[in-house]
Amino acid sequence: MIKSLVIVNNLGKPRLMRFYDGTPPEKQQHMLRILYGIVSKRSDDNCCCFSEDKETFGEDTKIVYRHYATLFFILVVDSAESELGILDLIQVFVHVLDQCFENVCELDLVYHFDKVNYILDEIIIGGMVLETNVDSILASLDATKKVEQSETSLFGLT
């Protein structure tokens, strides 16, 4: 199960945080600092994308992350999840974001947080992977966009 997904920039500012295991907000901030400390100290060239912190997250937990430009995509998962599968999931998420925002950047995550959360909900629900096929995710997003455009508002305006 995926316990949390955190997207943080190079300076440690969170751009998206999603906790699927009921972590209280006070602990979320602590976990964010720990996660950022772990991934920001590691070299992209010399280190793999996997880590652990048994003191903070427990024995059964792994940290899987990817660094793209100015953003770290970090997932905390239990041992039932495949590390390579989670790396692929991060790649799918970034690919869909790239398709939707035409070369996604940090500002897209800030200004279009509602769309980013919707895309994430198409991929992960309740800590479980729902869909990994990029074409299916994009088709679902296109269908939703068509419905939004075809509906009229309460005042008869479109």
Secondary structure, DSSP 8 states (H G I E B T S, - for coil): -EEEEEEEETTS-EEEEEESS---HHHHHHHHHHHHHHHHTS-TTTS-SEE--HHHH-TTEEEEEEEETTEEEEEEEETTS-HHHHHHHHHHHHHHHHHHHTS--HHHHHHTHHHHHHHHHHHEETTEE----HHHHHHHHHHHHHHHHH---TTS--
